[in-house]
């Protein structure tokens, strides 16, 4: 009987401890990153870098999203990744709205088209099919986050792509992979495996401190550059470092060659090309990391010096100047995406005719 009572007591105590552990960790950590916070906060459960989002809009003109497009005439067509699709959330989350407002232009944002391997080929398909001329496009802007740019564009491009299908239907029927509706977000129960991950990370950070973690890095800055609880720390995605290995002159020259060739094809139809590579968070803030021993990026510097038939929007140069002038929160402290301050700074300087 005593053995049974002891077993019951131990089992019940373990169950209570298990429930209390999950409840505390869920309440303290997991529940606070399961909402409108940055992707790095959700990945790390690191509360000190959370930056509350203001989802307001104060720009006069908005871009046209491909889901709302009705085949009307436009001035500028934009294609890109999550940076072009409101990935950072927050105030004025679409940089295209700054283009539309500051230049009084009709701006259409689209996603990569089916059966194309990158954004260049999507534009080639629209160009060769006559659709860009049909809808009156005067300029194309291709955007890519820095860490993916060389893998996306330093490859063999099919510049002969064509299609007899209705391009409008192809654009408007493309699945939106970036903006999941709130109703599609799964509710997280109090008892879940994320609680263990949250406890493990925060314990590991307390013991290990700054440096490399599984999917991200956390480092100390030599000044306060964010408005989160901890203002002089930076968290950035691991691929900001890993994919610096792709930055060699062969790849950079290949990227430039492909954009030049696309620009030549567009120019023949009276269309200009702009290319915007979004500087990685690590690259932008690397000079301010205390005792930085990581590899430095050369992509923007090398690409800037090559001959071009297109406009290269050097986001690193523009945003570094903002940092040097004391502007904080150019990137969200808890995210891999920049904030409205970066979009505002860039398109205050980059104008469209």
FINU-722151 format. One record per residue (C-alpha): residue in one letter; residue number from 1; x, y, z. Coordinates in steps of 0.1 Angstrom, whole numbers, plus 2048, in hexadecimal, padded with zeros to 3 digits. Example, Ala and Ser with C-alpha at 12.3 -4.5 7.8 and 13.67 -1.06 7.14 Angstrom:
<atoms>
<'a' 1 <87B 7D3 84E>>
<'s' 2 <889 7F5 847>>
</atoms>
This chain:
<atoms>
<'x' 1 <800 800 800>>
<'x' 2 <81D 818 809>>
<'x' 3 <82D 811 7E7>>
<'x' 4 <80D 819 7D5>>
<'x' 5 <809 839 7E8>>
<'x' 6 <82D 843 7E1>>
<'x' 7 <829 83B 7BC>>
<'x' 8 <809 84F 7BB>>
<'x' 9 <819 86C 7CD>>
<'x' 10 <837 86D 7B6>>
<'x' 11 <822 869 797>>
<'x' 12 <80A 885 7A2>>
<'x' 13 <827 89C 7AB>>
<'x' 14 <839 896 78A>>
<'x' 15 <818 89E 778>>
<'x' 16 <814 8BE 78C>>
<'x' 17 <838 8C9 785>>
<'x' 18 <833 8C1 760>>
<'x' 19 <813 8D6 75E>>
<'x' 20 <822 8F3 773>>
<'x' 21 <842 8F3 75D>>
<'x' 22 <82D 8F5 73D>>
<'x' 23 <816 90F 74C>>
<'x' 24 <832 926 758>>
<'x' 25 <847 923 738>>
<'x' 26 <829 928 722>>
<'x' 27 <81E 947 736>>
<'x' 28 <840 957 739>>
<'x' 29 <84E 94F 716>>
<'x' 30 <83A 93C 6FC>>
<'x' 31 <81A 950 6FE>>
<'x' 32 <82D 970 6F9>>
<'x' 33 <83D 966 6D9>>
<'x' 34 <81E 956 6CA>>
<'x' 35 <810 975 6BA>>
<'x' 36 <81A 995 6A9>>
<'x' 37 <83F 993 6AF>>
<'x' 38 <85D 98E 698>>
<'x' 39 <869 96D 68A>>
<'x' 40 <889 96D 69F>>
<'x' 41 <875 971 6BF>>
<'x' 42 <85F 953 6B6>>
<'x' 43 <87E 93F 6AD>>
<'x' 44 <892 947 6CD>>
<'x' 45 <877 94F 6E8>>
<'x' 46 <88E 96C 6F2>>
<'x' 47 <877 986 702>>
<'x' 48 <890 9A1 706>>
<'x' 49 <892 9A8 6E0>>
<'x' 50 <86C 9A9 6DA>>
<'x' 51 <861 9C9 6C8>>
<'x' 52 <83C 9D1 6CA>>
<'x' 53 <82C 9D6 6A8>>
<'x' 54 <819 9F5 69E>>
<'x' 55 <804 9EA 680>>
<'x' 56 <7F8 A0C 676>>
<'x' 57 <7FB A1C 654>>
<'x' 58 <801 A41 64D>>
<'x' 59 <809 A42 628>>
<'x' 60 <7F2 A52 60F>>
<'x' 61 <7F4 A37 5F4>>
<'x' 62 <7F6 A11 5F6>>
<'x' 63 <804 9F8 5DD>>
<'x' 64 <7EE 9DF 5CB>>
<'x' 65 <7F2 9BB 5D8>>
<'x' 66 <7F0 99F 5BE>>
<'x' 67 <7D2 991 5D1>>
<'x' 68 <7BF 9B1 5CA>>
<'x' 69 <7CB 9B8 5A7>>
<'x' 70 <7B1 9BD 58C>>
<'x' 71 <7C7 9C0 56D>>
<'x' 72 <7C9 9E6 56E>>
<'x' 73 <7E6 9FB 561>>
<'x' 74 <803 9FF 579>>
<'x' 75 <824 A12 57A>>
<'x' 76 <83C 9FC 58F>>
<'x' 77 <83C 9D6 593>>
<'x' 78 <84D 9C8 5B2>>
<'x' 79 <856 9A4 5B9>>
<'x' 80 <869 996 5D7>>
<'x' 81 <869 981 5F6>>
<'x' 82 <85B 988 619>>
<'x' 83 <86A 9AB 61A>>
<'x' 84 <853 9B3 5FD>>
<'x' 85 <836 9A3 60D>>
<'x' 86 <833 9B4 62F>>
<'x' 87 <849 99A 641>>
<'x' 88 <853 9B1 65D>>
<'x' 89 <82F 9BB 665>>
<'x' 90 <82C 9DB 679>>
<'x' 91 <827 9FF 66D>>
<'x' 92 <826 A04 647>>
<'x' 93 <832 9E0 642>>
<'x' 94 <833 9E2 61C>>
<'x' 95 <84F 9F7 60E>>
<'x' 96 <83C 9F9 5EE>>
<'x' 97 <824 A11 5FF>>
<'x' 98 <841 A29 603>>
<'x' 99 <848 A26 5DD>>
<'x' 100 <824 A2C 5D5>>
<'x' 101 <820 A4A 5EC>>
<'x' 102 <842 A5B 5E7>>
<'x' 103 <840 A58 5C1>>
<'x' 104 <81A A58 5BB>>
<'x' 105 <81C A37 5A8>>
<'x' 106 <806 A19 5A3>>
<'x' 107 <81B 9FC 5B2>>
<'x' 108 <812 9D8 5AE>>
<'x' 109 <822 9BD 5C4>>
<'x' 110 <823 999 5B8>>
<'x' 111 <832 978 5C3>>
<'x' 112 <849 961 5B0>>
<'x' 113 <835 950 594>>
<'x' 114 <830 92A 591>>
<'x' 115 <84A 917 57D>>
<'x' 116 <865 932 580>>
<'x' 117 <884 92D 596>>
<'x' 118 <888 950 5A2>>
<'x' 119 <87B 974 59E>>
<'x' 120 <890 97B 57F>>
<'x' 121 <87E 95F 56C>>
<'x' 122 <85C 96B 578>>
<'x' 123 <863 98D 569>>
<'x' 124 <871 97C 549>>
<'x' 125 <850 969 546>>
<'x' 126 <83B 989 54A>>
<'x' 127 <852 99C 532>>
<'x' 128 <854 981 516>>
<'x' 129 <82E 97C 519>>
<'x' 130 <828 9A1 512>>
<'x' 131 <816 9A6 533>>
<'x' 132 <82D 9C1 541>>
<'x' 133 <826 9D7 523>>
<'x' 134 <801 9CF 524>>
<'x' 135 <7FD 9DC 547>>
<'x' 136 <813 9FB 542>>
<'x' 137 <831 9F2 558>>
<'x' 138 <84C A0D 558>>
<'x' 139 <863 9FD 571>>
<'x' 140 <869 9DB 582>>
<'x' 141 <878 9D8 5A5>>
<'x' 142 <886 9B6 5AF>>
<'x' 143 <88D 9B2 5D4>>
<'x' 144 <89F 997 5E7>>
<'x' 145 <8AC 993 60A>>
<'x' 146 <8D2 993 608>>
<'x' 147 <8D8 970 616>>
<'x' 148 <8C4 960 5FA>>
<'x' 149 <8CE 976 5DD>>
<'x' 150 <8EC 963 5D0>>
<'x' 151 <8DA 941 5D1>>
<'x' 152 <8BC 951 5C0>>
<'x' 153 <8CE 964 5A4>>
<'x' 154 <8F1 956 59F>>
<'x' 155 <8E3 93A 58A>>
<'x' 156 <8DB 933 566>>
<'x' 157 <8BB 946 55D>>
<'x' 158 <8A3 93C 542>>
<'x' 159 <89E 95D 52F>>
<'x' 160 <888 94C 515>>
<'x' 161 <86A 944 52B>>
<'x' 162 <849 94C 51C>>
<'x' 163 <825 943 522>>
<'x' 164 <804 945 50F>>
<'x' 165 <7F0 943 52E>>
<'x' 166 <7DE 961 53D>>
<'x' 167 <7F9 973 552>>
<'x' 168 <7DF 985 566>>
<'x' 169 <7D0 964 571>>
<'x' 170 <7F3 957 579>>
<'x' 171 <7FB 975 58F>>
<'x' 172 <7D9 977 5A2>>
<'x' 173 <7D7 952 5A8>>
<'x' 174 <7FA 94F 5B8>>
<'x' 175 <7F8 942 5DC>>
<'x' 176 <802 95B 5F7>>
<'x' 177 <81D 949 60A>>
<'x' 178 <826 967 621>>
<'x' 179 <806 973 631>>
<'x' 180 <7F4 958 644>>
<'x' 181 <7D2 963 652>>
<'x' 182 <7CE 964 678>>
<'x' 183 <7B4 949 675>>
<'x' 184 <7CE 931 666>>
<'x' 185 <7E6 935 684>>
<'x' 186 <7E4 917 69A>>
<'x' 187 <7DC 91D 6BF>>
<'x' 188 <7F7 911 6D6>>
<'x' 189 <7EC 8FC 6F4>>
<'x' 190 <7FB 904 716>>
<'x' 191 <80C 8E2 716>>
<'x' 192 <822 8DF 6F7>>
<'x' 193 <845 8D7 6EB>>
<'x' 194 <84D 8FD 6E6>>
<'x' 195 <84E 901 70B>>
<'x' 196 <86C 8EA 70D>>
<'x' 197 <87D 8FD 6F1>>
<'x' 198 <877 91E 702>>
<'x' 199 <885 912 723>>
<'x' 200 <8A3 902 712>>
<'x' 201 <8AC 921 6FE>>
<'x' 202 <8AA 93A 71B>>
<'x' 203 <8BE 923 732>>
<'x' 204 <8D8 91E 717>>
<'x' 205 <8DB 944 711>>
<'x' 206 <8DF 949 737>>
<'x' 207 <8FC 931 738>>
<'x' 208 <90C 936 716>>
<'x' 209 <905 95B 70F>>
<'x' 210 <90B 96B 6ED>>
<'x' 211 <913 958 6CE>>
<'x' 212 <905 93E 6B7>>
<'x' 213 <8E5 92A 6BF>>
<'x' 214 <8D2 912 6AA>>
<'x' 215 <8C1 928 690>>
<'x' 216 <8CD 94B 69B>>
<'x' 217 <8E9 95F 6AA>>
<'x' 218 <8E8 978 6C7>>
<'x' 219 <903 991 6CC>>
<'x' 220 <90B 9B0 6E0>>
<'x' 221 <90C 9D2 6CF>>
<'x' 222 <923 9EF 6D8>>
<'x' 223 <905 A07 6D9>>
<'x' 224 <8E0 A08 6DD>>
<'x' 225 <8D0 A03 6BB>>
<'x' 226 <8AE 9F4 6C4>>
<'x' 227 <890 9FE 6D9>>
<'x' 228 <889 9DC 6E8>>
<'x' 229 <88E 9D4 70D>>
<'x' 230 <8B3 9CD 706>>
<'x' 231 <8BE 9E8 6EE>>
<'x' 232 <8E2 9DE 6E7>>
<'x' 233 <8DE 9BA 6DD>>
<'x' 234 <8D8 9AC 6BA>>
<'x' 235 <8C8 98B 6AF>>
<'x' 236 <8CC 980 68B>>
<'x' 237 <8C5 962 676>>
<'x' 238 <8E0 947 672>>
<'x' 239 <8DF 94A 64C>>
<'x' 240 <8EB 96E 64E>>
<'x' 241 <90C 95E 657>>
<'x' 242 <90A 93C 645>>
<'x' 243 <902 94A 623>>
<'x' 244 <91F 962 623>>
<'x' 245 <932 945 615>>
<'x' 246 <920 94B 5F4>>
<'x' 247 <92F 96D 5F1>>
<'x' 248 <94A 969 5D7>>
<'x' 249 <951 97D 5B7>>
<'x' 250 <945 961 5A0>>
<'x' 251 <922 961 5AF>>
<'x' 252 <921 987 5B2>>
<'x' 253 <92B 98B 58D>>
<'x' 254 <911 971 583>>
<'x' 255 <8F5 983 596>>
<'x' 256 <8FF 9A4 585>>
<'x' 257 <901 994 563>>
<'x' 258 <8DE 986 567>>
<'x' 259 <8CF 9A7 572>>
<'x' 260 <8E1 9B9 556>>
<'x' 261 <8D2 9A1 53C>>
<'x' 262 <8AF 9A5 54B>>
<'x' 263 <8B3 9CB 54B>>
<'x' 264 <8BD 9CA 526>>
<'x' 265 <89E 9B7 51D>>
<'x' 266 <888 9CE 531>>
<'x' 267 <898 9EE 523>>
<'x' 268 <88E 9E2 500>>
<'x' 269 <86A 9E5 50B>>
<'x' 270 <86F A06 51C>>
<'x' 271 <870 9F7 53F>>
<'x' 272 <88A 9FF 55A>>
<'x' 273 <897 9E6 574>>
<'x' 274 <8A0 9EC 598>>
<'x' 275 <8AF 9D2 5AF>>
<'x' 276 <8AD 9D4 5D4>>
<'x' 277 <8C0 9BC 5EA>>
<'x' 278 <8B5 9C0 60E>>
<'x' 279 <8D4 9C1 624>>
<'x' 280 <8D5 9A5 63D>>
<'x' 281 <8D1 9AF 662>>
<'x' 282 <8F3 9A2 66B>>
<'x' 283 <904 9B4 64E>>
<'x' 284 <8F3 9D6 657>>
<'x' 285 <8FD 9D5 67B>>
<'x' 286 <91E 9C1 679>>
<'x' 287 <934 9DF 680>>
<'x' 288 <923 9E4 6A1>>
<'x' 289 <926 9C1 6AF>>
<'x' 290 <93E 9BF 6CC>>
<'x' 291 <95D 9AB 6C3>>
<'x' 292 <94E 99F 6A2>>
<'x' 293 <961 980 696>>
<'x' 294 <948 977 67B>>
<'x' 295 <94F 979 656>>
<'x' 296 <947 99B 646>>
<'x' 297 <930 99F 627>>
<'x' 298 <93E 9AC 606>>
<'x' 299 <91F 9A9 5F0>>
<'x' 300 <914 9CD 5EF>>
<'x' 301 <936 9DB 5EC>>
<'x' 302 <940 9C4 5CF>>
<'x' 303 <91F 9C7 5BD>>
<'x' 304 <91F 9ED 5C0>>
<'x' 305 <93F 9EE 5AB>>
<'x' 306 <933 9DA 58D>>
<'x' 307 <925 9E9 56D>>
<'x' 308 <8FF 9E8 56C>>
<'x' 309 <8E2 9EE 555>>
<'x' 310 <8CB 9EE 573>>
<'x' 311 <8C7 A03 592>>
<'x' 312 <8D6 9F3 5B1>>
<'x' 313 <8C5 9FF 5D1>>
<'x' 314 <8E1 9FC 5EA>>
<'x' 315 <8CE 9F7 60A>>
<'x' 316 <8ED 9F1 61E>>
<'x' 317 <8FC A13 615>>
<'x' 318 <8DB A25 61C>>
<'x' 319 <8D3 A14 63D>>
<'x' 320 <8F7 A16 64A>>
<'x' 321 <8F5 A3B 645>>
<'x' 322 <8D5 A3B 65A>>
<'x' 323 <8E6 A28 675>>
<'x' 324 <903 A40 675>>
<'x' 325 <8EA A5D 679>>
<'x' 326 <8DC A4C 699>>
<'x' 327 <8BD A3C 68B>>
<'x' 328 <8B2 A1E 6A0>>
<'x' 329 <89B A01 698>>
<'x' 330 <8A3 9FF 673>>
<'x' 331 <89E 9DA 677>>
<'x' 332 <885 9CC 690>>
<'x' 333 <899 9C0 6AE>>
<'x' 334 <885 99F 6AE>>
<'x' 335 <884 999 689>>
<'x' 336 <897 991 669>>
<'x' 337 <884 9AD 657>>
<'x' 338 <88A 9D2 658>>
<'x' 339 <871 9EC 665>>
<'x' 340 <85E A08 655>>
<'x' 341 <87B A1F 65E>>
<'x' 342 <891 A0C 645>>
<'x' 343 <877 A0D 629>>
<'x' 344 <872 A32 630>>
<'x' 345 <897 A3A 62E>>
<'x' 346 <89D A26 60E>>
<'x' 347 <880 A34 5FA>>
<'x' 348 <886 A58 606>>
<'x' 349 <8A6 A55 5F2>>
<'x' 350 <89B A3D 5D5>>
<'x' 351 <883 A4E 5BD>>
<'x' 352 <86F A41 5A0>>
<'x' 353 <868 A56 581>>
</atoms>
